[in-house]
Amino acid sequence: MAKLFEAININNTLLNYIVQEHQLFRTCLIEEFCPVMRVNPPPTNPAPPIPENPKFDKDSSSDDSSPNEPQ
């Protein structure tokens, strides 16, 4: 289960990087390229908020716990 949360965290980090890179590109395009080339800038398109992933707590894992025995 810990590997799954680690993979999700890596994926979320990559998604954050891609969104920030895209915002930087749009800012450069709007502020630098469009005025020089005398073209209309693209419409604003704010990035969607990326929700935080829950933190994995190894202590709450039930992998090492003993199974419940019927009474």
mmCIF file of the N, C-alpha and C atoms, coordinates in Angstrom:
data_MODEL
# 
_entry.id   MODEL 
# 
loop_
_atom_site.group_PDB 
_atom_site.id 
_atom_site.type_symbol 
_atom_site.label_atom_id 
_atom_site.label_alt_id 
_atom_site.label_comp_id 
_atom_site.label_asym_id 
_atom_site.label_entity_id 
_atom_site.label_seq_id 
_atom_site.pdbx_PDB_ins_code 
_atom_site.Cartn_x 
_atom_site.Cartn_y 
_atom_site.Cartn_z 
_atom_site.occupancy 
_atom_site.B_iso_or_equiv 
_atom_site.pdbx_formal_charge 
_atom_site.auth_seq_id 
_atom_site.auth_comp_id 
_atom_site.auth_asym_id 
_atom_site.auth_atom_id 
_atom_site.pdbx_PDB_model_num 
ATOM 1   N N  . MET A 1 1  ? 0.825   -1.191  0.000   1.00 0.00 ? 1  MET A N  1 
ATOM 2   C CA . MET A 1 1  ? 0.000   0.000   0.000   1.00 0.00 ? 1  MET A CA 1 
ATOM 3   C C  . MET A 1 1  ? 0.869   1.254   0.000   1.00 0.00 ? 1  MET A C  1 
ATOM 4   N N  . ALA A 1 2  ? 2.009   1.177   0.685   1.00 0.00 ? 2  ALA A N  1 
ATOM 5   C CA . ALA A 1 2  ? 2.899   2.334   0.742   1.00 0.00 ? 2  ALA A CA 1 
ATOM 6   C C  . ALA A 1 2  ? 3.433   2.672   -0.645  1.00 0.00 ? 2  ALA A C  1 
ATOM 7   N N  . LYS A 1 3  ? 3.704   1.652   -1.458  1.00 0.00 ? 3  LYS A N  1 
ATOM 8   C CA . LYS A 1 3  ? 4.200   1.884   -2.824  1.00 0.00 ? 3  LYS A CA 1 
ATOM 9   C C  . LYS A 1 3  ? 3.153   2.609   -3.662  1.00 0.00 ? 3  LYS A C  1 
ATOM 10  N N  . LEU A 1 4  ? 1.891   2.278   -3.447  1.00 0.00 ? 4  LEU A N  1 
ATOM 11  C CA . LEU A 1 4  ? 0.818   2.938   -4.182  1.00 0.00 ? 4  LEU A CA 1 
ATOM 12  C C  . LEU A 1 4  ? 0.769   4.423   -3.845  1.00 0.00 ? 4  LEU A C  1 
ATOM 13  N N  . PHE A 1 5  ? 0.835   4.753   -2.550  1.00 0.00 ? 5  PHE A N  1 
ATOM 14  C CA . PHE A 1 5  ? 0.820   6.157   -2.156  1.00 0.00 ? 5  PHE A CA 1 
ATOM 15  C C  . PHE A 1 5  ? 2.067   6.883   -2.659  1.00 0.00 ? 5  PHE A C  1 
ATOM 16  N N  . GLU A 1 6  ? 3.200   6.200   -2.680  1.00 0.00 ? 6  GLU A N  1 
ATOM 17  C CA . GLU A 1 6  ? 4.427   6.810   -3.193  1.00 0.00 ? 6  GLU A CA 1 
ATOM 18  C C  . GLU A 1 6  ? 4.290   7.099   -4.687  1.00 0.00 ? 6  GLU A C  1 
ATOM 19  N N  . ALA A 1 7  ? 3.710   6.172   -5.443  1.00 0.00 ? 7  ALA A N  1 
ATOM 20  C CA . ALA A 1 7  ? 3.502   6.379   -6.875  1.00 0.00 ? 7  ALA A CA 1 
ATOM 21  C C  . ALA A 1 7  ? 2.512   7.512   -7.131  1.00 0.00 ? 7  ALA A C  1 
ATOM 22  N N  . ILE A 1 8  ? 1.454   7.582   -6.339  1.00 0.00 ? 8  ILE A N  1 
ATOM 23  C CA . ILE A 1 8  ? 0.487   8.671   -6.489  1.00 0.00 ? 8  ILE A CA 1 
ATOM 24  C C  . ILE A 1 8  ? 1.151   10.009  -6.183  1.00 0.00 ? 8  ILE A C  1 
ATOM 25  N N  . ASN A 1 9  ? 1.994   10.049  -5.172  1.00 0.00 ? 9  ASN A N  1 
ATOM 26  C CA . ASN A 1 9  ? 2.694   11.281  -4.816  1.00 0.00 ? 9  ASN A CA 1 
ATOM 27  C C  . ASN A 1 9  ? 3.641   11.716  -5.938  1.00 0.00 ? 9  ASN A C  1 
ATOM 28  N N  . ILE A 1 10 ? 4.351   10.766  -6.540  1.00 0.00 ? 10 ILE A N  1 
ATOM 29  C CA . ILE A 1 10 ? 5.241   11.088  -7.662  1.00 0.00 ? 10 ILE A CA 1 
ATOM 30  C C  . ILE A 1 10 ? 4.427   11.621  -8.835  1.00 0.00 ? 10 ILE A C  1 
ATOM 31  N N  . ASN A 1 11 ? 3.303   10.985  -9.122  1.00 0.00 ? 11 ASN A N  1 
ATOM 32  C CA . ASN A 1 11 ? 2.438   11.424  -10.207 1.00 0.00 ? 11 ASN A CA 1 
ATOM 33  C C  . ASN A 1 11 ? 1.900   12.828  -9.948  1.00 0.00 ? 11 ASN A C  1 
ATOM 34  N N  . ASN A 1 12 ? 1.509   13.111  -8.706  1.00 0.00 ? 12 ASN A N  1 
ATOM 35  C CA . ASN A 1 12 ? 0.997   14.427  -8.349  1.00 0.00 ? 12 ASN A CA 1 
ATOM 36  C C  . ASN A 1 12 ? 2.085   15.493  -8.485  1.00 0.00 ? 12 ASN A C  1 
ATOM 37  N N  . THR A 1 13 ? 3.310   15.154  -8.098  1.00 0.00 ? 13 THR A N  1 
ATOM 38  C CA . THR A 1 13 ? 4.427   16.083  -8.236  1.00 0.00 ? 13 THR A CA 1 
ATOM 39  C C  . THR A 1 13 ? 4.671   16.415  -9.704  1.00 0.00 ? 13 THR A C  1 
ATOM 40  N N  . LEU A 1 14 ? 4.634   15.407  -10.558 1.00 0.00 ? 14 LEU A N  1 
ATOM 41  C CA . LEU A 1 14 ? 4.815   15.630  -11.991 1.00 0.00 ? 14 LEU A CA 1 
ATOM 42  C C  . LEU A 1 14 ? 3.692   16.495  -12.552 1.00 0.00 ? 14 LEU A C  1 
ATOM 43  N N  . LEU A 1 15 ? 2.466   16.243  -12.131 1.00 0.00 ? 15 LEU A N  1 
ATOM 44  C CA . LEU A 1 15 ? 1.335   17.042  -12.590 1.00 0.00 ? 15 LEU A CA 1 
ATOM 45  C C  . LEU A 1 15 ? 1.493   18.504  -12.166 1.00 0.00 ? 15 LEU A C  1 
ATOM 46  N N  . ASN A 1 16 ? 1.928   18.740  -10.928 1.00 0.00 ? 16 ASN A N  1 
ATOM 47  C CA . ASN A 1 16 ? 2.182   20.109  -10.463 1.00 0.00 ? 16 ASN A CA 1 
ATOM 48  C C  . ASN A 1 16 ? 3.232   20.788  -11.324 1.00 0.00 ? 16 ASN A C  1 
ATOM 49  N N  . TYR A 1 17 ? 4.304   20.069  -11.643 1.00 0.00 ? 17 TYR A N  1 
ATOM 50  C CA . TYR A 1 17 ? 5.373   20.630  -12.474 1.00 0.00 ? 17 TYR A CA 1 
ATOM 51  C C  . TYR A 1 17 ? 4.846   21.001  -13.862 1.00 0.00 ? 17 TYR A C  1 
ATOM 52  N N  . ILE A 1 18 ? 4.069   20.114  -14.461 1.00 0.00 ? 18 ILE A N  1 
ATOM 53  C CA . ILE A 1 18 ? 3.549   20.372  -15.805 1.00 0.00 ? 18 ILE A CA 1 
ATOM 54  C C  . ILE A 1 18 ? 2.613   21.577  -15.804 1.00 0.00 ? 18 ILE A C  1 
ATOM 55  N N  . VAL A 1 19 ? 1.769   21.698  -14.797 1.00 0.00 ? 19 VAL A N  1 
ATOM 56  C CA . VAL A 1 19 ? 0.851   22.838  -14.706 1.00 0.00 ? 19 VAL A CA 1 
ATOM 57  C C  . VAL A 1 19 ? 1.632   24.138  -14.550 1.00 0.00 ? 19 VAL A C  1 
ATOM 58  N N  . GLN A 1 20 ? 2.647   24.151  -13.693 1.00 0.00 ? 20 GLN A N  1 
ATOM 59  C CA . GLN A 1 20 ? 3.451   25.361  -13.500 1.00 0.00 ? 20 GLN A CA 1 
ATOM 60  C C  . GLN A 1 20 ? 4.231   25.716  -14.764 1.00 0.00 ? 20 GLN A C  1 
ATOM 61  N N  . GLU A 1 21 ? 4.755   24.715  -15.460 1.00 0.00 ? 21 GLU A N  1 
ATOM 62  C CA . GLU A 1 21 ? 5.475   24.956  -16.713 1.00 0.00 ? 21 GLU A CA 1 
ATOM 63  C C  . GLU A 1 21 ? 4.536   25.549  -17.761 1.00 0.00 ? 21 GLU A C  1 
ATOM 64  N N  . HIS A 1 22 ? 3.326   25.043  -17.833 1.00 0.00 ? 22 HIS A N  1 
ATOM 65  C CA . HIS A 1 22 ? 2.350   25.558  -18.792 1.00 0.00 ? 22 HIS A CA 1 
ATOM 66  C C  . HIS A 1 22 ? 1.964   26.999  -18.455 1.00 0.00 ? 22 HIS A C  1 
ATOM 67  N N  . GLN A 1 23 ? 1.788   27.301  -17.170 1.00 0.00 ? 23 GLN A N  1 
ATOM 68  C CA . GLN A 1 23 ? 1.466   28.670  -16.768 1.00 0.00 ? 23 GLN A CA 1 
ATOM 69  C C  . GLN A 1 23 ? 2.612   29.621  -17.114 1.00 0.00 ? 23 GLN A C  1 
ATOM 70  N N  . LEU A 1 24 ? 3.843   29.170  -16.923 1.00 0.00 ? 24 LEU A N  1 
ATOM 71  C CA . LEU A 1 24 ? 5.004   29.993  -17.271 1.00 0.00 ? 24 LEU A CA 1 
ATOM 72  C C  . LEU A 1 24 ? 5.045   30.247  -18.776 1.00 0.00 ? 24 LEU A C  1 
ATOM 73  N N  . PHE A 1 25 ? 4.772   29.228  -19.569 1.00 0.00 ? 25 PHE A N  1 
ATOM 74  C CA . PHE A 1 25 ? 4.744   29.381  -21.021 1.00 0.00 ? 25 PHE A CA 1 
ATOM 75  C C  . PHE A 1 25 ? 3.658   30.362  -21.443 1.00 0.00 ? 25 PHE A C  1 
ATOM 76  N N  . ARG A 1 26 ? 2.470   30.250  -20.856 1.00 0.00 ? 26 ARG A N  1 
ATOM 77  C CA . ARG A 1 26 ? 1.381   31.172  -21.205 1.00 0.00 ? 26 ARG A CA 1 
ATOM 78  C C  . ARG A 1 26 ? 1.730   32.608  -20.833 1.00 0.00 ? 26 ARG A C  1 
ATOM 79  N N  . THR A 1 27 ? 2.358   32.782  -19.665 1.00 0.00 ? 27 THR A N  1 
ATOM 80  C CA . THR A 1 27 ? 2.750   34.126  -19.241 1.00 0.00 ? 27 THR A CA 1 
ATOM 81  C C  . THR A 1 27 ? 3.748   34.724  -20.226 1.00 0.00 ? 27 THR A C  1 
ATOM 82  N N  . CYS A 1 28 ? 4.726   33.932  -20.624 1.00 0.00 ? 28 CYS A N  1 
ATOM 83  C CA . CYS A 1 28 ? 5.717   34.403  -21.591 1.00 0.00 ? 28 CYS A CA 1 
ATOM 84  C C  . CYS A 1 28 ? 5.051   34.726  -22.924 1.00 0.00 ? 28 CYS A C  1 
ATOM 85  N N  . LEU A 1 29 ? 4.152   33.873  -23.355 1.00 0.00 ? 29 LEU A N  1 
ATOM 86  C CA . LEU A 1 29 ? 3.453   34.092  -24.617 1.00 0.00 ? 29 LEU A CA 1 
ATOM 87  C C  . LEU A 1 29 ? 2.642   35.385  -24.577 1.00 0.00 ? 29 LEU A C  1 
ATOM 88  N N  . ILE A 1 30 ? 1.909   35.605  -23.491 1.00 0.00 ? 30 ILE A N  1 
ATOM 89  C CA . ILE A 1 30 ? 1.036   36.772  -23.379 1.00 0.00 ? 30 ILE A CA 1 
ATOM 90  C C  . ILE A 1 30 ? 1.832   38.059  -23.208 1.00 0.00 ? 30 ILE A C  1 
ATOM 91  N N  . GLU A 1 31 ? 2.881   38.028  -22.382 1.00 0.00 ? 31 GLU A N  1 
ATOM 92  C CA . GLU A 1 31 ? 3.608   39.259  -22.062 1.00 0.00 ? 31 GLU A CA 1 
ATOM 93  C C  . GLU A 1 31 ? 4.729   39.589  -23.042 1.00 0.00 ? 31 GLU A C  1 
ATOM 94  N N  . GLU A 1 32 ? 5.302   38.595  -23.696 1.00 0.00 ? 32 GLU A N  1 
ATOM 95  C CA . GLU A 1 32 ? 6.459   38.841  -24.557 1.00 0.00 ? 32 GLU A CA 1 
ATOM 96  C C  . GLU A 1 32 ? 6.150   38.653  -26.044 1.00 0.00 ? 32 GLU A C  1 
ATOM 97  N N  . PHE A 1 33 ? 5.609   37.521  -26.390 1.00 0.00 ? 33 PHE A N  1 
ATOM 98  C CA . PHE A 1 33 ? 5.437   37.180  -27.797 1.00 0.00 ? 33 PHE A CA 1 
ATOM 99  C C  . PHE A 1 33 ? 4.313   37.965  -28.467 1.00 0.00 ? 33 PHE A C  1 
ATOM 100 N N  . CYS A 1 34 ? 3.157   37.981  -27.838 1.00 0.00 ? 34 CYS A N  1 
ATOM 101 C CA . CYS A 1 34 ? 1.986   38.616  -28.459 1.00 0.00 ? 34 CYS A CA 1 
ATOM 102 C C  . CYS A 1 34 ? 2.178   40.109  -28.739 1.00 0.00 ? 34 CYS A C  1 
ATOM 103 N N  . PRO A 1 35 ? 2.717   40.901  -27.789 1.00 0.00 ? 35 PRO A N  1 
ATOM 104 C CA . PRO A 1 35 ? 2.909   42.320  -28.108 1.00 0.00 ? 35 PRO A CA 1 
ATOM 105 C C  . PRO A 1 35 ? 3.903   42.556  -29.252 1.00 0.00 ? 35 PRO A C  1 
ATOM 106 N N  . VAL A 1 36 ? 4.957   41.768  -29.296 1.00 0.00 ? 36 VAL A N  1 
ATOM 107 C CA . VAL A 1 36 ? 5.964   41.948  -30.345 1.00 0.00 ? 36 VAL A CA 1 
ATOM 108 C C  . VAL A 1 36 ? 5.396   41.566  -31.710 1.00 0.00 ? 36 VAL A C  1 
ATOM 109 N N  . MET A 1 37 ? 4.646   40.494  -31.766 1.00 0.00 ? 37 MET A N  1 
ATOM 110 C CA . MET A 1 37 ? 4.086   40.033  -33.037 1.00 0.00 ? 37 MET A CA 1 
ATOM 111 C C  . MET A 1 37 ? 2.759   40.714  -33.368 1.00 0.00 ? 37 MET A C  1 
ATOM 112 N N  . ARG A 1 38 ? 2.271   41.537  -32.457 1.00 0.00 ? 38 ARG A N  1 
ATOM 113 C CA . ARG A 1 38 ? 1.021   42.276  -32.639 1.00 0.00 ? 38 ARG A CA 1 
ATOM 114 C C  . ARG A 1 38 ? -0.165  41.350  -32.917 1.00 0.00 ? 38 ARG A C  1 
ATOM 115 N N  . VAL A 1 39 ? -0.268  40.336  -32.081 1.00 0.00 ? 39 VAL A N  1 
ATOM 116 C CA . VAL A 1 39 ? -1.411  39.420  -32.170 1.00 0.00 ? 39 VAL A CA 1 
ATOM 117 C C  . VAL A 1 39 ? -2.171  39.472  -30.856 1.00 0.00 ? 39 VAL A C  1 
ATOM 118 N N  . ASN A 1 40 ? -3.420  39.105  -30.914 1.00 0.00 ? 40 ASN A N  1 
ATOM 119 C CA . ASN A 1 40 ? -4.225  39.080  -29.698 1.00 0.00 ? 40 ASN A CA 1 
ATOM 120 C C  . ASN A 1 40 ? -3.770  37.933  -28.797 1.00 0.00 ? 40 ASN A C  1 
ATOM 121 N N  . PRO A 1 41 ? -3.643  38.204  -27.516 1.00 0.00 ? 41 PRO A N  1 
ATOM 122 C CA . PRO A 1 41 ? -3.246  37.117  -26.610 1.00 0.00 ? 41 PRO A CA 1 
ATOM 123 C C  . PRO A 1 41 ? -4.371  36.097  -26.458 1.00 0.00 ? 41 PRO A C  1 
ATOM 124 N N  . PRO A 1 42 ? -4.024  34.878  -26.126 1.00 0.00 ? 42 PRO A N  1 
ATOM 125 C CA . PRO A 1 42 ? -5.068  33.870  -25.912 1.00 0.00 ? 42 PRO A CA 1 
ATOM 126 C C  . PRO A 1 42 ? -5.900  34.212  -24.684 1.00 0.00 ? 42 PRO A C  1 
ATOM 127 N N  . PRO A 1 43 ? -7.121  33.737  -24.631 1.00 0.00 ? 43 PRO A N  1 
ATOM 128 C CA . PRO A 1 43 ? -7.954  34.025  -23.457 1.00 0.00 ? 43 PRO A CA 1 
ATOM 129 C C  . PRO A 1 43 ? -7.372  33.378  -22.204 1.00 0.00 ? 43 PRO A C  1 
ATOM 130 N N  . THR A 1 44 ? -7.700  33.968  -21.076 1.00 0.00 ? 44 THR A N  1 
ATOM 131 C CA . THR A 1 44 ? -7.199  33.415  -19.817 1.00 0.00 ? 44 THR A CA 1 
ATOM 132 C C  . THR A 1 44 ? -7.840  32.056  -19.554 1.00 0.00 ? 44 THR A C  1 
ATOM 133 N N  . ASN A 1 45 ? -7.044  31.193  -19.025 1.00 0.00 ? 45 ASN A N  1 
ATOM 134 C CA . ASN A 1 45 ? -7.504  29.845  -18.703 1.00 0.00 ? 45 ASN A CA 1 
ATOM 135 C C  . ASN A 1 45 ? -6.801  29.422  -17.420 1.00 0.00 ? 45 ASN A C  1 
ATOM 136 N N  . PRO A 1 46 ? -7.382  29.755  -16.269 1.00 0.00 ? 46 PRO A N  1 
ATOM 137 C CA . PRO A 1 46 ? -6.690  29.433  -15.014 1.00 0.00 ? 46 PRO A CA 1 
ATOM 138 C C  . PRO A 1 46 ? -6.569  27.926  -14.813 1.00 0.00 ? 46 PRO A C  1 
ATOM 139 N N  . ALA A 1 47 ? -5.475  27.555  -14.212 1.00 0.00 ? 47 ALA A N  1 
ATOM 140 C CA . ALA A 1 47 ? -5.244  26.130  -13.947 1.00 0.00 ? 47 ALA A CA 1 
ATOM 141 C C  . ALA A 1 47 ? -6.187  25.643  -12.859 1.00 0.00 ? 47 ALA A C  1 
ATOM 142 N N  . PRO A 1 48 ? -6.658  24.428  -12.982 1.00 0.00 ? 48 PRO A N  1 
ATOM 143 C CA . PRO A 1 48 ? -7.529  23.899  -11.930 1.00 0.00 ? 48 PRO A CA 1 
ATOM 144 C C  . PRO A 1 48 ? -6.722  23.628  -10.669 1.00 0.00 ? 48 PRO A C  1 
ATOM 145 N N  . PRO A 1 49 ? -7.345  23.750  -9.516  1.00 0.00 ? 49 PRO A N  1 
ATOM 146 C CA . PRO A 1 49 ? -6.610  23.438  -8.286  1.00 0.00 ? 49 PRO A CA 1 
ATOM 147 C C  . PRO A 1 49 ? -6.330  21.942  -8.205  1.00 0.00 ? 49 PRO A C  1 
ATOM 148 N N  . ILE A 1 50 ? -5.134  21.611  -7.767  1.00 0.00 ? 50 ILE A N  1 
ATOM 149 C CA . ILE A 1 50 ? -4.755  20.210  -7.624  1.00 0.00 ? 50 ILE A CA 1 
ATOM 150 C C  . ILE A 1 50 ? -4.910  19.835  -6.162  1.00 0.00 ? 50 ILE A C  1 
ATOM 151 N N  . PRO A 1 51 ? -5.781  18.889  -5.862  1.00 0.00 ? 51 PRO A N  1 
ATOM 152 C CA . PRO A 1 51 ? -5.993  18.532  -4.457  1.00 0.00 ? 51 PRO A CA 1 
ATOM 153 C C  . PRO A 1 51 ? -4.770  17.840  -3.871  1.00 0.00 ? 51 PRO A C  1 
ATOM 154 N N  . GLU A 1 52 ? -4.581  18.029  -2.586  1.00 0.00 ? 52 GLU A N  1 
ATOM 155 C CA . GLU A 1 52 ? -3.475  17.375  -1.891  1.00 0.00 ? 52 GLU A CA 1 
ATOM 156 C C  . GLU A 1 52 ? -3.807  15.903  -1.675  1.00 0.00 ? 52 GLU A C  1 
ATOM 157 N N  . ASN A 1 53 ? -2.798  15.066  -1.785  1.00 0.00 ? 53 ASN A N  1 
ATOM 158 C CA . ASN A 1 53 ? -2.982  13.645  -1.506  1.00 0.00 ? 53 ASN A CA 1 
ATOM 159 C C  . ASN A 1 53 ? -2.915  13.404  -0.013  1.00 0.00 ? 53 ASN A C  1 
ATOM 160 N N  . PRO A 1 54 ? -3.683  12.454  0.471   1.00 0.00 ? 54 PRO A N  1 
ATOM 161 C CA . PRO A 1 54 ? -3.569  12.132  1.900   1.00 0.00 ? 54 PRO A CA 1 
ATOM 162 C C  . PRO A 1 54 ? -2.205  11.521  2.186   1.00 0.00 ? 54 PRO A C  1 
ATOM 163 N N  . LYS A 1 55 ? -1.697  11.777  3.365   1.00 0.00 ? 55 LYS A N  1 
ATOM 164 C CA . LYS A 1 55 ? -0.407  11.219  3.770   1.00 0.00 ? 55 LYS A CA 1 
ATOM 165 C C  . LYS A 1 55 ? -0.618  9.792   4.253   1.00 0.00 ? 55 LYS A C  1 
ATOM 166 N N  . PHE A 1 56 ? 0.258   8.918   3.830   1.00 0.00 ? 56 PHE A N  1 
ATOM 167 C CA . PHE A 1 56 ? 0.165   7.517   4.220   1.00 0.00 ? 56 PHE A CA 1 
ATOM 168 C C  . PHE A 1 56 ? 0.800   7.331   5.584   1.00 0.00 ? 56 PHE A C  1 
ATOM 169 N N  . ASP A 1 57 ? 0.041   6.733   6.495   1.00 0.00 ? 57 ASP A N  1 
ATOM 170 C CA . ASP A 1 57 ? 0.532   6.476   7.842   1.00 0.00 ? 57 ASP A CA 1 
ATOM 171 C C  . ASP A 1 57 ? 0.794   4.981   7.971   1.00 0.00 ? 57 ASP A C  1 
ATOM 172 N N  . LYS A 1 58 ? 2.067   4.617   8.087   1.00 0.00 ? 58 LYS A N  1 
ATOM 173 C CA . LYS A 1 58 ? 2.420   3.200   8.147   1.00 0.00 ? 58 LYS A CA 1 
ATOM 174 C C  . LYS A 1 58 ? 1.882   2.533   9.406   1.00 0.00 ? 58 LYS A C  1 
ATOM 175 N N  . ASP A 1 59 ? 1.666   3.301   10.469  1.00 0.00 ? 59 ASP A N  1 
ATOM 176 C CA . ASP A 1 59 ? 1.163   2.726   11.716  1.00 0.00 ? 59 ASP A CA 1 
ATOM 177 C C  . ASP A 1 59 ? -0.282  2.256   11.592  1.00 0.00 ? 59 ASP A C  1 
ATOM 178 N N  . SER A 1 60 ? -1.035  2.847   10.675  1.00 0.00 ? 60 SER A N  1 
ATOM 179 C CA . SER A 1 60 ? -2.444  2.484   10.550  1.00 0.00 ? 60 SER A CA 1 
ATOM 180 C C  . SER A 1 60 ? -2.664  1.326   9.585   1.00 0.00 ? 60 SER A C  1 
ATOM 181 N N  . SER A 1 61 ? -1.597  0.797   9.025   1.00 0.00 ? 61 SER A N  1 
ATOM 182 C CA . SER A 1 61 ? -1.726  -0.297  8.077   1.00 0.00 ? 61 SER A CA 1 
ATOM 183 C C  . SER A 1 61 ? -2.168  -1.568  8.793   1.00 0.00 ? 61 SER A C  1 
ATOM 184 N N  . SER A 1 62 ? -3.020  -2.327  8.159   1.00 0.00 ? 62 SER A N  1 
ATOM 185 C CA . SER A 1 62 ? -3.494  -3.566  8.765   1.00 0.00 ? 62 SER A CA 1 
ATOM 186 C C  . SER A 1 62 ? -2.765  -4.782  8.202   1.00 0.00 ? 62 SER A C  1 
ATOM 187 N N  . ASP A 1 63 ? -1.671  -4.562  7.464   1.00 0.00 ? 63 ASP A N  1 
ATOM 188 C CA . ASP A 1 63 ? -0.959  -5.676  6.851   1.00 0.00 ? 63 ASP A CA 1 
ATOM 189 C C  . ASP A 1 63 ? -0.368  -6.630  7.883   1.00 0.00 ? 63 ASP A C  1 
ATOM 190 N N  . ASP A 1 64 ? 0.202   -6.121  8.965   1.00 0.00 ? 64 ASP A N  1 
ATOM 191 C CA . ASP A 1 64 ? 0.879   -6.943  9.954   1.00 0.00 ? 64 ASP A CA 1 
ATOM 192 C C  . ASP A 1 64 ? -0.024  -7.349  11.118  1.00 0.00 ? 64 ASP A C  1 
ATOM 193 N N  . SER A 1 65 ? -1.278  -6.963  11.085  1.00 0.00 ? 65 SER A N  1 
ATOM 194 C CA . SER A 1 65 ? -2.157  -7.273  12.212  1.00 0.00 ? 65 SER A CA 1 
ATOM 195 C C  . SER A 1 65 ? -2.672  -8.704  12.098  1.00 0.00 ? 65 SER A C  1 
ATOM 196 N N  . SER A 1 66 ? -3.003  -9.266  13.222  1.00 0.00 ? 66 SER A N  1 
ATOM 197 C CA . SER A 1 66 ? -3.538  -10.626 13.222  1.00 0.00 ? 66 SER A CA 1 
ATOM 198 C C  . SER A 1 66 ? -5.015  -10.584 12.847  1.00 0.00 ? 66 SER A C  1 
ATOM 199 N N  . PRO A 1 67 ? -5.495  -11.603 12.156  1.00 0.00 ? 67 PRO A N  1 
ATOM 200 C CA . PRO A 1 67 ? -6.916  -11.592 11.765  1.00 0.00 ? 67 PRO A CA 1 
ATOM 201 C C  . PRO A 1 67 ? -7.814  -11.798 12.974  1.00 0.00 ? 67 PRO A C  1 
ATOM 202 N N  . ASN A 1 68 ? -9.015  -11.306 12.868  1.00 0.00 ? 68 ASN A N  1 
ATOM 203 C CA . ASN A 1 68 ? -10.001 -11.499 13.944  1.00 0.00 ? 68 ASN A CA 1 
ATOM 204 C C  . ASN A 1 68 ? -10.488 -12.942 13.920  1.00 0.00 ? 68 ASN A C  1 
ATOM 205 N N  . GLU A 1 69 ? -10.563 -13.526 15.080  1.00 0.00 ? 69 GLU A N  1 
ATOM 206 C CA . GLU A 1 69 ? -11.034 -14.905 15.168  1.00 0.00 ? 69 GLU A CA 1 
ATOM 207 C C  . GLU A 1 69 ? -12.494 -14.909 15.602  1.00 0.00 ? 69 GLU A C  1 
ATOM 208 N N  . PRO A 1 70 ? -13.302 -15.746 14.984  1.00 0.00 ? 70 PRO A N  1 
ATOM 209 C CA . PRO A 1 70 ? -14.714 -15.796 15.384  1.00 0.00 ? 70 PRO A CA 1 
ATOM 210 C C  . PRO A 1 70 ? -14.868 -16.326 16.804  1.00 0.00 ? 70 PRO A C  1 
ATOM 211 N N  . GLN A 1 71 ? -15.889 -15.872 17.477  1.00 0.00 ? 71 GLN A N  1 
ATOM 212 C CA . GLN A 1 71 ? -16.099 -16.278 18.874  1.00 0.00 ? 71 GLN A CA 1 
ATOM 213 C C  . GLN A 1 71 ? -17.139 -17.333 18.997  1.00 0.00 ? 71 GLN A C  1 
# 
